[in-house]
């Protein structure tokens, strides 16, 4: 089993004619090998559902959850 996390942090910054606020976003992930060839993984992006902007006036994804069932050659 593999478990991971990341914390993406940005300070206040200028974007053309506006100033964007700083933010911190937490993402978590996990992967489990069912067999040598099959695995299942899960990921949660923006765990705390932060409302933030990467660029002025553009939509930024809110919380997202993803599950993958995968196969790879051994």
mmCIF file of the N, C-alpha and C atoms, coordinates in Angstrom:
data_MODEL
# 
_entry.id   MODEL 
# 
loop_
_atom_site.group_PDB 
_atom_site.id 
_atom_site.type_symbol 
_atom_site.label_atom_id 
_atom_site.label_alt_id 
_atom_site.label_comp_id 
_atom_site.label_asym_id 
_atom_site.label_entity_id 
_atom_site.label_seq_id 
_atom_site.pdbx_PDB_ins_code 
_atom_site.Cartn_x 
_atom_site.Cartn_y 
_atom_site.Cartn_z 
_atom_site.occupancy 
_atom_site.B_iso_or_equiv 
_atom_site.pdbx_formal_charge 
_atom_site.auth_seq_id 
_atom_site.auth_comp_id 
_atom_site.auth_asym_id 
_atom_site.auth_atom_id 
_atom_site.pdbx_PDB_model_num 
ATOM 1   N N  . UNK A 1 1  ? 0.849   -1.172 0.000   1.00 0.00 ? 1  UNK A N  1 
ATOM 2   C CA . UNK A 1 1  ? 0.000   0.000  0.000   1.00 0.00 ? 1  UNK A CA 1 
ATOM 3   C C  . UNK A 1 1  ? 0.896   1.237  0.000   1.00 0.00 ? 1  UNK A C  1 
ATOM 4   N N  . UNK A 1 2  ? 0.545   2.187  -0.822  1.00 0.00 ? 2  UNK A N  1 
ATOM 5   C CA . UNK A 1 2  ? 1.254   3.466  -0.875  1.00 0.00 ? 2  UNK A CA 1 
ATOM 6   C C  . UNK A 1 2  ? 0.273   4.582  -0.543  1.00 0.00 ? 2  UNK A C  1 
ATOM 7   N N  . UNK A 1 3  ? 0.698   5.496  0.276   1.00 0.00 ? 3  UNK A N  1 
ATOM 8   C CA . UNK A 1 3  ? -0.126  6.638  0.651   1.00 0.00 ? 3  UNK A CA 1 
ATOM 9   C C  . UNK A 1 3  ? 0.714   7.892  0.465   1.00 0.00 ? 3  UNK A C  1 
ATOM 10  N N  . UNK A 1 4  ? 0.094   8.929  -0.068  1.00 0.00 ? 4  UNK A N  1 
ATOM 11  C CA . UNK A 1 4  ? 0.835   10.164 -0.292  1.00 0.00 ? 4  UNK A CA 1 
ATOM 12  C C  . UNK A 1 4  ? -0.032  11.389 -0.087  1.00 0.00 ? 4  UNK A C  1 
ATOM 13  N N  . UNK A 1 5  ? 0.627   12.495 0.033   1.00 0.00 ? 5  UNK A N  1 
ATOM 14  C CA . UNK A 1 5  ? -0.079  13.750 0.172   1.00 0.00 ? 5  UNK A CA 1 
ATOM 15  C C  . UNK A 1 5  ? 0.780   14.887 -0.342  1.00 0.00 ? 5  UNK A C  1 
ATOM 16  N N  . UNK A 1 6  ? 0.137   15.971 -0.687  1.00 0.00 ? 6  UNK A N  1 
ATOM 17  C CA . UNK A 1 6  ? 0.872   17.161 -1.094  1.00 0.00 ? 6  UNK A CA 1 
ATOM 18  C C  . UNK A 1 6  ? 0.108   18.389 -0.636  1.00 0.00 ? 6  UNK A C  1 
ATOM 19  N N  . UNK A 1 7  ? 0.849   19.402 -0.288  1.00 0.00 ? 7  UNK A N  1 
ATOM 20  C CA . UNK A 1 7  ? 0.278   20.667 0.129   1.00 0.00 ? 7  UNK A CA 1 
ATOM 21  C C  . UNK A 1 7  ? 0.838   21.712 -0.807  1.00 0.00 ? 7  UNK A C  1 
ATOM 22  N N  . UNK A 1 8  ? -0.017  22.297 -1.618  1.00 0.00 ? 8  UNK A N  1 
ATOM 23  C CA . UNK A 1 8  ? 0.385   23.311 -2.587  1.00 0.00 ? 8  UNK A CA 1 
ATOM 24  C C  . UNK A 1 8  ? 0.065   24.672 -1.981  1.00 0.00 ? 8  UNK A C  1 
ATOM 25  N N  . UNK A 1 9  ? 1.076   25.508 -1.860  1.00 0.00 ? 9  UNK A N  1 
ATOM 26  C CA . UNK A 1 9  ? 0.926   26.801 -1.198  1.00 0.00 ? 9  UNK A CA 1 
ATOM 27  C C  . UNK A 1 9  ? 1.404   27.907 -2.131  1.00 0.00 ? 9  UNK A C  1 
ATOM 28  N N  . UNK A 1 10 ? 0.645   28.998 -2.167  1.00 0.00 ? 10 UNK A N  1 
ATOM 29  C CA . UNK A 1 10 ? 1.033   30.168 -2.947  1.00 0.00 ? 10 UNK A CA 1 
ATOM 30  C C  . UNK A 1 10 ? 0.707   31.417 -2.144  1.00 0.00 ? 10 UNK A C  1 
ATOM 31  N N  . UNK A 1 11 ? 1.577   32.384 -2.214  1.00 0.00 ? 11 UNK A N  1 
ATOM 32  C CA . UNK A 1 11 ? 1.339   33.650 -1.537  1.00 0.00 ? 11 UNK A CA 1 
ATOM 33  C C  . UNK A 1 11 ? 0.545   34.601 -2.417  1.00 0.00 ? 11 UNK A C  1 
ATOM 34  N N  . UNK A 1 12 ? 0.217   35.729 -1.864  1.00 0.00 ? 12 UNK A N  1 
ATOM 35  C CA . UNK A 1 12 ? -0.484  36.779 -2.613  1.00 0.00 ? 12 UNK A CA 1 
ATOM 36  C C  . UNK A 1 12 ? 0.372   37.176 -3.812  1.00 0.00 ? 12 UNK A C  1 
ATOM 37  N N  . UNK A 1 13 ? -0.271  37.430 -4.968  1.00 0.00 ? 13 UNK A N  1 
ATOM 38  C CA . UNK A 1 13 ? 0.480   37.773 -6.179  1.00 0.00 ? 13 UNK A CA 1 
ATOM 39  C C  . UNK A 1 13 ? -0.356  38.633 -7.108  1.00 0.00 ? 13 UNK A C  1 
ATOM 40  N N  . UNK A 1 14 ? 0.314   39.328 -7.996  1.00 0.00 ? 14 UNK A N  1 
ATOM 41  C CA . UNK A 1 14 ? -0.352  40.186 -8.978  1.00 0.00 ? 14 UNK A CA 1 
ATOM 42  C C  . UNK A 1 14 ? -0.715  39.374 -10.202 1.00 0.00 ? 14 UNK A C  1 
ATOM 43  N N  . UNK A 1 15 ? -1.864  39.701 -10.805 1.00 0.00 ? 15 UNK A N  1 
ATOM 44  C CA . UNK A 1 15 ? -2.297  39.068 -12.050 1.00 0.00 ? 15 UNK A CA 1 
ATOM 45  C C  . UNK A 1 15 ? -2.928  40.165 -12.907 1.00 0.00 ? 15 UNK A C  1 
ATOM 46  N N  . UNK A 1 16 ? -2.139  40.716 -13.794 1.00 0.00 ? 16 UNK A N  1 
ATOM 47  C CA . UNK A 1 16 ? -2.538  41.855 -14.630 1.00 0.00 ? 16 UNK A CA 1 
ATOM 48  C C  . UNK A 1 16 ? -3.003  43.011 -13.755 1.00 0.00 ? 16 UNK A C  1 
ATOM 49  N N  . UNK A 1 17 ? -4.264  43.369 -13.790 1.00 0.00 ? 17 UNK A N  1 
ATOM 50  C CA . UNK A 1 17 ? -4.740  44.540 -13.050 1.00 0.00 ? 17 UNK A CA 1 
ATOM 51  C C  . UNK A 1 17 ? -5.375  44.202 -11.700 1.00 0.00 ? 17 UNK A C  1 
ATOM 52  N N  . UNK A 1 18 ? -5.184  42.991 -11.196 1.00 0.00 ? 18 UNK A N  1 
ATOM 53  C CA . UNK A 1 18 ? -5.758  42.612 -9.902  1.00 0.00 ? 18 UNK A CA 1 
ATOM 54  C C  . UNK A 1 18 ? -4.701  41.908 -9.049  1.00 0.00 ? 18 UNK A C  1 
ATOM 55  N N  . UNK A 1 19 ? -5.031  41.729 -7.790  1.00 0.00 ? 19 UNK A N  1 
ATOM 56  C CA . UNK A 1 19 ? -4.162  41.003 -6.858  1.00 0.00 ? 19 UNK A CA 1 
ATOM 57  C C  . UNK A 1 19 ? -4.906  39.774 -6.376  1.00 0.00 ? 19 UNK A C  1 
ATOM 58  N N  . UNK A 1 20 ? -4.278  38.625 -6.534  1.00 0.00 ? 20 UNK A N  1 
ATOM 59  C CA . UNK A 1 20 ? -4.887  37.363 -6.107  1.00 0.00 ? 20 UNK A CA 1 
ATOM 60  C C  . UNK A 1 20 ? -4.422  37.027 -4.697  1.00 0.00 ? 20 UNK A C  1 
ATOM 61  N N  . UNK A 1 21 ? -5.339  36.525 -3.889  1.00 0.00 ? 21 UNK A N  1 
ATOM 62  C CA . UNK A 1 21 ? -5.029  36.142 -2.510  1.00 0.00 ? 21 UNK A CA 1 
ATOM 63  C C  . UNK A 1 21 ? -4.171  34.878 -2.491  1.00 0.00 ? 21 UNK A C  1 
ATOM 64  N N  . UNK A 1 22 ? -3.431  34.690 -1.416  1.00 0.00 ? 22 UNK A N  1 
ATOM 65  C CA . UNK A 1 22 ? -2.674  33.456 -1.229  1.00 0.00 ? 22 UNK A CA 1 
ATOM 66  C C  . UNK A 1 22 ? -3.607  32.302 -0.884  1.00 0.00 ? 22 UNK A C  1 
ATOM 67  N N  . UNK A 1 23 ? -3.108  31.086 -1.011  1.00 0.00 ? 23 UNK A N  1 
ATOM 68  C CA . UNK A 1 23 ? -3.932  29.913 -0.713  1.00 0.00 ? 23 UNK A CA 1 
ATOM 69  C C  . UNK A 1 23 ? -3.052  28.721 -0.365  1.00 0.00 ? 23 UNK A C  1 
ATOM 70  N N  . UNK A 1 24 ? -3.663  27.712 0.208   1.00 0.00 ? 24 UNK A N  1 
ATOM 71  C CA . UNK A 1 24 ? -3.038  26.423 0.467   1.00 0.00 ? 24 UNK A CA 1 
ATOM 72  C C  . UNK A 1 24 ? -4.040  25.333 0.142   1.00 0.00 ? 24 UNK A C  1 
ATOM 73  N N  . UNK A 1 25 ? -3.635  24.356 -0.658  1.00 0.00 ? 25 UNK A N  1 
ATOM 74  C CA . UNK A 1 25 ? -4.525  23.268 -1.083  1.00 0.00 ? 25 UNK A CA 1 
ATOM 75  C C  . UNK A 1 25 ? -3.876  21.933 -0.724  1.00 0.00 ? 25 UNK A C  1 
ATOM 76  N N  . UNK A 1 26 ? -4.641  21.043 -0.077  1.00 0.00 ? 26 UNK A N  1 
ATOM 77  C CA . UNK A 1 26 ? -4.153  19.727 0.317   1.00 0.00 ? 26 UNK A CA 1 
ATOM 78  C C  . UNK A 1 26 ? -4.754  18.655 -0.590  1.00 0.00 ? 26 UNK A C  1 
ATOM 79  N N  . UNK A 1 27 ? -3.887  17.775 -1.119  1.00 0.00 ? 27 UNK A N  1 
ATOM 80  C CA . UNK A 1 27 ? -4.305  16.643 -1.945  1.00 0.00 ? 27 UNK A CA 1 
ATOM 81  C C  . UNK A 1 27 ? -3.806  15.358 -1.288  1.00 0.00 ? 27 UNK A C  1 
ATOM 82  N N  . UNK A 1 28 ? -4.606  14.304 -1.327  1.00 0.00 ? 28 UNK A N  1 
ATOM 83  C CA . UNK A 1 28 ? -4.232  13.004 -0.773  1.00 0.00 ? 28 UNK A CA 1 
ATOM 84  C C  . UNK A 1 28 ? -4.384  11.920 -1.818  1.00 0.00 ? 28 UNK A C  1 
ATOM 85  N N  . UNK A 1 29 ? -3.541  10.888 -1.735  1.00 0.00 ? 29 UNK A N  1 
ATOM 86  C CA . UNK A 1 29 ? -3.652  9.773  -2.676  1.00 0.00 ? 29 UNK A CA 1 
ATOM 87  C C  . UNK A 1 29 ? -3.258  8.468  -1.989  1.00 0.00 ? 29 UNK A C  1 
ATOM 88  N N  . UNK A 1 30 ? -3.761  7.370  -2.536  1.00 0.00 ? 30 UNK A N  1 
ATOM 89  C CA . UNK A 1 30 ? -3.429  6.036  -2.033  1.00 0.00 ? 30 UNK A CA 1 
ATOM 90  C C  . UNK A 1 30 ? -3.498  5.048  -3.184  1.00 0.00 ? 30 UNK A C  1 
ATOM 91  N N  . UNK A 1 31 ? -2.660  4.007  -3.108  1.00 0.00 ? 31 UNK A N  1 
ATOM 92  C CA . UNK A 1 31 ? -2.662  2.957  -4.128  1.00 0.00 ? 31 UNK A CA 1 
ATOM 93  C C  . UNK A 1 31 ? -2.423  1.618  -3.437  1.00 0.00 ? 31 UNK A C  1 
ATOM 94  N N  . UNK A 1 32 ? -3.184  0.629  -3.890  1.00 0.00 ? 32 UNK A N  1 
ATOM 95  C CA . UNK A 1 32 ? -3.066  -0.716 -3.336  1.00 0.00 ? 32 UNK A CA 1 
ATOM 96  C C  . UNK A 1 32 ? -2.925  -1.707 -4.479  1.00 0.00 ? 32 UNK A C  1 
ATOM 97  N N  . UNK A 1 33 ? -1.873  -2.529 -4.436  1.00 0.00 ? 33 UNK A N  1 
ATOM 98  C CA . UNK A 1 33 ? -1.673  -3.571 -5.448  1.00 0.00 ? 33 UNK A CA 1 
ATOM 99  C C  . UNK A 1 33 ? -2.483  -4.801 -5.051  1.00 0.00 ? 33 UNK A C  1 
ATOM 100 N N  . UNK A 1 34 ? -3.510  -5.107 -5.848  1.00 0.00 ? 34 UNK A N  1 
ATOM 101 C CA . UNK A 1 34 ? -4.374  -6.260 -5.584  1.00 0.00 ? 34 UNK A CA 1 
ATOM 102 C C  . UNK A 1 34 ? -3.630  -7.547 -5.903  1.00 0.00 ? 34 UNK A C  1 
ATOM 103 N N  . UNK A 1 35 ? -3.005  -7.582 -7.077  1.00 0.00 ? 35 UNK A N  1 
ATOM 104 C CA . UNK A 1 35 ? -2.130  -8.667 -7.501  1.00 0.00 ? 35 UNK A CA 1 
ATOM 105 C C  . UNK A 1 35 ? -0.899  -8.026 -8.130  1.00 0.00 ? 35 UNK A C  1 
ATOM 106 N N  . UNK A 1 36 ? -0.033  -8.824 -8.765  1.00 0.00 ? 36 UNK A N  1 
ATOM 107 C CA . UNK A 1 36 ? 1.131   -8.256 -9.442  1.00 0.00 ? 36 UNK A CA 1 
ATOM 108 C C  . UNK A 1 36 ? 0.727   -7.401 -10.642 1.00 0.00 ? 36 UNK A C  1 
ATOM 109 N N  . UNK A 1 37 ? -0.429  -7.683 -11.201 1.00 0.00 ? 37 UNK A N  1 
ATOM 110 C CA . UNK A 1 37 ? -0.862  -6.969 -12.406 1.00 0.00 ? 37 UNK A CA 1 
ATOM 111 C C  . UNK A 1 37 ? -1.958  -5.929 -12.152 1.00 0.00 ? 37 UNK A C  1 
ATOM 112 N N  . UNK A 1 38 ? -2.782  -6.112 -11.150 1.00 0.00 ? 38 UNK A N  1 
ATOM 113 C CA . UNK A 1 38 ? -3.929  -5.224 -10.913 1.00 0.00 ? 38 UNK A CA 1 
ATOM 114 C C  . UNK A 1 38 ? -3.722  -4.359 -9.685  1.00 0.00 ? 38 UNK A C  1 
ATOM 115 N N  . UNK A 1 39 ? -4.206  -3.132 -9.770  1.00 0.00 ? 39 UNK A N  1 
ATOM 116 C CA . UNK A 1 39 ? -4.134  -2.218 -8.631  1.00 0.00 ? 39 UNK A CA 1 
ATOM 117 C C  . UNK A 1 39 ? -5.382  -1.338 -8.591  1.00 0.00 ? 39 UNK A C  1 
ATOM 118 N N  . UNK A 1 40 ? -5.634  -0.764 -7.439  1.00 0.00 ? 40 UNK A N  1 
ATOM 119 C CA . UNK A 1 40 ? -6.699  0.215  -7.269  1.00 0.00 ? 40 UNK A CA 1 
ATOM 120 C C  . UNK A 1 40 ? -6.067  1.440  -6.613  1.00 0.00 ? 40 UNK A C  1 
ATOM 121 N N  . UNK A 1 41 ? -6.440  2.613  -7.091  1.00 0.00 ? 41 UNK A N  1 
ATOM 122 C CA . UNK A 1 41 ? -5.913  3.843  -6.501  1.00 0.00 ? 41 UNK A CA 1 
ATOM 123 C C  . UNK A 1 41 ? -7.045  4.841  -6.305  1.00 0.00 ? 41 UNK A C  1 
ATOM 124 N N  . UNK A 1 42 ? -6.832  5.755  -5.378  1.00 0.00 ? 42 UNK A N  1 
ATOM 125 C CA . UNK A 1 42 ? -7.824  6.793  -5.086  1.00 0.00 ? 42 UNK A CA 1 
ATOM 126 C C  . UNK A 1 42 ? -7.088  8.103  -4.835  1.00 0.00 ? 42 UNK A C  1 
ATOM 127 N N  . UNK A 1 43 ? -7.742  9.191  -5.173  1.00 0.00 ? 43 UNK A N  1 
ATOM 128 C CA . UNK A 1 43 ? -7.154  10.522 -4.989  1.00 0.00 ? 43 UNK A CA 1 
ATOM 129 C C  . UNK A 1 43 ? -8.252  11.514 -4.624  1.00 0.00 ? 43 UNK A C  1 
ATOM 130 N N  . UNK A 1 44 ? -7.941  12.388 -3.694  1.00 0.00 ? 44 UNK A N  1 
ATOM 131 C CA . UNK A 1 44 ? -8.831  13.505 -3.358  1.00 0.00 ? 44 UNK A CA 1 
ATOM 132 C C  . UNK A 1 44 ? -8.032  14.780 -3.568  1.00 0.00 ? 44 UNK A C  1 
ATOM 133 N N  . UNK A 1 45 ? -8.499  15.624 -4.465  1.00 0.00 ? 45 UNK A N  1 
ATOM 134 C CA . UNK A 1 45 ? -7.881  16.920 -4.716  1.00 0.00 ? 45 UNK A CA 1 
ATOM 135 C C  . UNK A 1 45 ? -8.657  17.996 -3.980  1.00 0.00 ? 45 UNK A C  1 
ATOM 136 N N  . UNK A 1 46 ? -7.953  18.966 -3.435  1.00 0.00 ? 46 UNK A N  1 
ATOM 137 C CA . UNK A 1 46 ? -8.552  20.084 -2.703  1.00 0.00 ? 46 UNK A CA 1 
ATOM 138 C C  . UNK A 1 46 ? -9.404  19.549 -1.543  1.00 0.00 ? 46 UNK A C  1 
ATOM 139 N N  . UNK A 1 47 ? -8.759  18.780 -0.693  1.00 0.00 ? 47 UNK A N  1 
ATOM 140 C CA . UNK A 1 47 ? -9.429  18.074 0.410   1.00 0.00 ? 47 UNK A CA 1 
ATOM 141 C C  . UNK A 1 47 ? -10.356 18.966 1.230   1.00 0.00 ? 47 UNK A C  1 
ATOM 142 N N  . UNK A 1 48 ? -9.949  20.182 1.539   1.00 0.00 ? 48 UNK A N  1 
ATOM 143 C CA . UNK A 1 48 ? -10.744 21.062 2.390   1.00 0.00 ? 48 UNK A CA 1 
ATOM 144 C C  . UNK A 1 48 ? -11.636 22.009 1.588   1.00 0.00 ? 48 UNK A C  1 
ATOM 145 N N  . UNK A 1 49 ? -11.765 21.741 0.284   1.00 0.00 ? 49 UNK A N  1 
ATOM 146 C CA . UNK A 1 49 ? -12.666 22.481 -0.609  1.00 0.00 ? 49 UNK A CA 1 
ATOM 147 C C  . UNK A 1 49 ? -12.402 23.990 -0.563  1.00 0.00 ? 49 UNK A C  1 
ATOM 148 N N  . UNK A 1 50 ? -11.127 24.368 -0.658  1.00 0.00 ? 50 UNK A N  1 
ATOM 149 C CA . UNK A 1 50 ? -10.749 25.777 -0.640  1.00 0.00 ? 50 UNK A CA 1 
ATOM 150 C C  . UNK A 1 50 ? -11.225 26.478 -1.911  1.00 0.00 ? 50 UNK A C  1 
ATOM 151 N N  . UNK A 1 51 ? -11.683 27.695 -1.774  1.00 0.00 ? 51 UNK A N  1 
ATOM 152 C CA . UNK A 1 51 ? -12.070 28.528 -2.909  1.00 0.00 ? 51 UNK A CA 1 
ATOM 153 C C  . UNK A 1 51 ? -10.886 29.437 -3.209  1.00 0.00 ? 51 UNK A C  1 
ATOM 154 N N  . UNK A 1 52 ? -10.217 29.225 -4.351  1.00 0.00 ? 52 UNK A N  1 
ATOM 155 C CA . UNK A 1 52 ? -9.023  29.985 -4.687  1.00 0.00 ? 52 UNK A CA 1 
ATOM 156 C C  . UNK A 1 52 ? -8.963  30.209 -6.198  1.00 0.00 ? 52 UNK A C  1 
ATOM 157 N N  . UNK A 1 53 ? -8.069  31.080 -6.628  1.00 0.00 ? 53 UNK A N  1 
ATOM 158 C CA . UNK A 1 53 ? -7.916  31.379 -8.054  1.00 0.00 ? 53 UNK A CA 1 
ATOM 159 C C  . UNK A 1 53 ? -6.458  31.199 -8.468  1.00 0.00 ? 53 UNK A C  1 
ATOM 160 N N  . UNK A 1 54 ? -6.242  30.480 -9.576  1.00 0.00 ? 54 UNK A N  1 
ATOM 161 C CA . UNK A 1 54 ? -4.911  30.392 -10.169 1.00 0.00 ? 54 UNK A CA 1 
ATOM 162 C C  . UNK A 1 54 ? -4.656  31.590 -11.070 1.00 0.00 ? 54 UNK A C  1 
ATOM 163 N N  . UNK A 1 55 ? -5.711  32.079 -11.706 1.00 0.00 ? 55 UNK A N  1 
ATOM 164 C CA . UNK A 1 55 ? -5.657  33.255 -12.575 1.00 0.00 ? 55 UNK A CA 1 
ATOM 165 C C  . UNK A 1 55 ? -6.961  34.036 -12.381 1.00 0.00 ? 55 UNK A C  1 
ATOM 166 N N  . UNK A 1 56 ? -6.862  35.343 -12.484 1.00 0.00 ? 56 UNK A N  1 
ATOM 167 C CA . UNK A 1 56 ? -8.019  36.205 -12.262 1.00 0.00 ? 56 UNK A CA 1 
ATOM 168 C C  . UNK A 1 56 ? -9.156  35.892 -13.227 1.00 0.00 ? 56 UNK A C  1 
ATOM 169 N N  . UNK A 1 57 ? -10.363 35.744 -12.682 1.00 0.00 ? 57 UNK A N  1 
ATOM 170 C CA . UNK A 1 57 ? -11.603 35.523 -13.443 1.00 0.00 ? 57 UNK A CA 1 
ATOM 171 C C  . UNK A 1 57 ? -11.719 34.156 -14.110 1.00 0.00 ? 57 UNK A C  1 
ATOM 172 N N  . UNK A 1 58 ? -10.858 33.193 -13.774 1.00 0.00 ? 58 UNK A N  1 
ATOM 173 C CA . UNK A 1 58 ? -10.961 31.839 -14.320 1.00 0.00 ? 58 UNK A CA 1 
ATOM 174 C C  . UNK A 1 58 ? -11.438 30.894 -13.223 1.00 0.00 ? 58 UNK A C  1 
ATOM 175 N N  . UNK A 1 59 ? -12.316 29.980 -13.576 1.00 0.00 ? 59 UNK A N  1 
ATOM 176 C CA . UNK A 1 59 ? -12.801 28.986 -12.613 1.00 0.00 ? 59 UNK A CA 1 
ATOM 177 C C  . UNK A 1 59 ? -11.679 28.039 -12.226 1.00 0.00 ? 59 UNK A C  1 
ATOM 178 N N  . UNK A 1 60 ? -11.640 27.690 -10.948 1.00 0.00 ? 60 UNK A N  1 
ATOM 179 C CA . UNK A 1 60 ? -10.681 26.727 -10.429 1.00 0.00 ? 60 UNK A CA 1 
ATOM 180 C C  . UNK A 1 60 ? -11.478 25.563 -9.855  1.00 0.00 ? 60 UNK A C  1 
ATOM 181 N N  . UNK A 1 61 ? -11.076 24.332 -10.135 1.00 0.00 ? 61 UNK A N  1 
ATOM 182 C CA . UNK A 1 61 ? -11.846 23.188 -9.634  1.00 0.00 ? 61 UNK A CA 1 
ATOM 183 C C  . UNK A 1 61 ? -11.973 23.190 -8.120  1.00 0.00 ? 61 UNK A C  1 
ATOM 184 N N  . UNK A 1 62 ? -13.119 22.780 -7.637  1.00 0.00 ? 62 UNK A N  1 
ATOM 185 C CA . UNK A 1 62 ? -13.338 22.626 -6.198  1.00 0.00 ? 62 UNK A CA 1 
ATOM 186 C C  . UNK A 1 62 ? -12.825 21.235 -5.807  1.00 0.00 ? 62 UNK A C  1 
ATOM 187 N N  . UNK A 1 63 ? -13.373 20.640 -4.761  1.00 0.00 ? 63 UNK A N  1 
ATOM 188 C CA . UNK A 1 63 ? -12.937 19.312 -4.332  1.00 0.00 ? 63 UNK A CA 1 
ATOM 189 C C  . UNK A 1 63 ? -13.259 18.287 -5.417  1.00 0.00 ? 63 UNK A C  1 
ATOM 190 N N  . UNK A 1 64 ? -12.365 17.353 -5.618  1.00 0.00 ? 64 UNK A N  1 
ATOM 191 C CA . UNK A 1 64 ? -12.582 16.280 -6.591  1.00 0.00 ? 64 UNK A CA 1 
ATOM 192 C C  . UNK A 1 64 ? -12.102 14.959 -6.018  1.00 0.00 ? 64 UNK A C  1 
ATOM 193 N N  . UNK A 1 65 ? -12.796 13.874 -6.350  1.00 0.00 ? 65 UNK A N  1 
ATOM 194 C CA . UNK A 1 65 ? -12.417 12.540 -5.894  1.00 0.00 ? 65 UNK A CA 1 
ATOM 195 C C  . UNK A 1 65 ? -12.365 11.609 -7.097  1.00 0.00 ? 65 UNK A C  1 
ATOM 196 N N  . UNK A 1 66 ? -11.328 10.774 -7.143  1.00 0.00 ? 66 UNK A N  1 
ATOM 197 C CA . UNK A 1 66 ? -11.107 9.897  -8.289  1.00 0.00 ? 66 UNK A CA 1 
ATOM 198 C C  . UNK A 1 66 ? -10.704 8.511  -7.804  1.00 0.00 ? 66 UNK A C  1 
ATOM 199 N N  . UNK A 1 67 ? -11.243 7.484  -8.441  1.00 0.00 ? 67 UNK A N  1 
ATOM 200 C CA . UNK A 1 67 ? -10.879 6.106  -8.146  1.00 0.00 ? 67 UNK A CA 1 
ATOM 201 C C  . UNK A 1 67 ? -10.501 5.446  -9.465  1.00 0.00 ? 67 UNK A C  1 
ATOM 202 N N  . UNK A 1 68 ? -9.411  4.703  -9.443  1.00 0.00 ? 68 UNK A N  1 
ATOM 203 C CA . UNK A 1 68 ? -8.910  4.040  -10.644 1.00 0.00 ? 68 UNK A CA 1 
ATOM 204 C C  . UNK A 1 68 ? -8.688  2.561  -10.367 1.00 0.00 ? 68 UNK A C  1 
ATOM 205 N N  . UNK A 1 69 ? -9.151  1.719  -11.273 1.00 0.00 ? 69 UNK A N  1 
ATOM 206 C CA . UNK A 1 69 ? -8.803  0.312  -11.269 1.00 0.00 ? 69 UNK A CA 1 
ATOM 207 C C  . UNK A 1 69 ? -7.880  0.132  -12.459 1.00 0.00 ? 69 UNK A C  1 
ATOM 208 N N  . UNK A 1 70 ? -6.669  -0.286 -12.214 1.00 0.00 ? 70 UNK A N  1 
ATOM 209 C CA . UNK A 1 70 ? -5.685  -0.351 -13.298 1.00 0.00 ? 70 UNK A CA 1 
ATOM 210 C C  . UNK A 1 70 ? -5.022  -1.698 -13.428 1.00 0.00 ? 70 UNK A C  1 
ATOM 211 N N  . UNK A 1 71 ? -4.408  -1.881 -14.588 1.00 0.00 ? 71 UNK A N  1 
ATOM 212 C CA . UNK A 1 71 ? -3.672  -3.099 -14.925 1.00 0.00 ? 71 UNK A CA 1 
ATOM 213 C C  . UNK A 1 71 ? -2.352  -2.696 -15.555 1.00 0.00 ? 71 UNK A C  1 
ATOM 214 N N  . UNK A 1 72 ? -1.291  -3.354 -15.190 1.00 0.00 ? 72 UNK A N  1 
ATOM 215 C CA . UNK A 1 72 ? -0.001  -3.091 -15.805 1.00 0.00 ? 72 UNK A CA 1 
ATOM 216 C C  . UNK A 1 72 ? 0.745   -4.398 -15.996 1.00 0.00 ? 72 UNK A C  1 
ATOM 217 N N  . UNK A 1 73 ? 1.665   -4.390 -16.961 1.00 0.00 ? 73 UNK A N  1 
ATOM 218 C CA . UNK A 1 73 ? 2.468   -5.579 -17.236 1.00 0.00 ? 73 UNK A CA 1 
ATOM 219 C C  . UNK A 1 73 ? 3.474   -5.777 -16.124 1.00 0.00 ? 73 UNK A C  1 
ATOM 220 N N  . UNK A 1 74 ? 3.634   -6.996 -15.694 1.00 0.00 ? 74 UNK A N  1 
ATOM 221 C CA . UNK A 1 74 ? 4.592   -7.284 -14.609 1.00 0.00 ? 74 UNK A CA 1 
ATOM 222 C C  . UNK A 1 74 ? 5.972   -7.509 -15.139 1.00 0.00 ? 74 UNK A C  1 
# 
